[in-house]
């Protein structure tokens, strides 16, 4: 059979491996959570931008002036002008 020191060395190695695996799982889960938060925040910003574009398009369809549209949406004048140009193409 093994001597006492070999057995202790073996147990220490096994514990170190288990600690590493446990920490690795925690790191992965933490990374996932951070990624989900970032993705959600990005999705919210994109959703708000889409809603502003739709509002601007409806206002353009009603022939509202760009200055009035700028008061209601968080778009630049250039973005609204681009929307107006795209709408004229169709």
N, C-alpha and C positions, 0 to 999 in steps of 0.2 A: 504494500500500500504506500501512499504518499507520505512524505514527512510533513510535519506541521507547517513549516514555512512555505512549502510548495502549495499546500492547500490554501493558506491565507493569501498568497499571491494570486492564485486562481480566483478566489472569491472577490478580491479587490478589482481584478480585471473585469469580471462579470458585472460587478456593481458599477464600474465606470462606464461600461457599455450601456447598461440600462439607464444610467443617468443621462448619457449623451442622447440616447433614443428618446427619452422623455423630454429633454430640452428641445430636441429637434422638432418633435411634434408640436410643442408649445410655440416655437418660432414660426412654424408653418401656419398654425392657426392665427397667430398674431398678424402675420403677413396677409392672410386671407381677409381678416377683419378690416385691416387698413385699406386693402384694395376695394373691398365692398363700400367703405365709407367714401373713398375717392370717386368710385364709379357712381354712387348715388348722388354726390354733389355735382359731378359733371352732368349727369342726366337731368338734374333739376335745372341747371343753367341752360342746357340745350332746350328743355321743355319750355322754359320761360321765353327764350328767344323765338321758338316756334310760335308760341301764343302771340307774341308781339308782332311777328310777321303776318299772322292771320288777321289780327286786328287792323294792322296797317293796310292790308289788301282790301278788307271790307270797307275801310274808310276811303281808300282810293276809288273803289267801285262807286261810292256815293259822291265822288268828285270833291272830297274834302281837301282843303289846301294842305300842303306838306307841313307848314308851320303849325297847323292845328294837330296834325297827326303826331308831330314831335312832342306835343304836350301830353299825349296819352300812352305812348310806347317808349320803350328803352332801345330805340334804334337810332342810328345816325342818319343825317340827311342823305348821305350817299347810299345807304342801304335802302331807304325808302324810294329814292330815285331809281335805283336798280330794280326794285319791285315794280314800280310803275312802268319801267321800260319792258320788263318781262311780260307784264300783263298786256301791253300793247301788241306784243308779238303774237299772242294767242287769240 
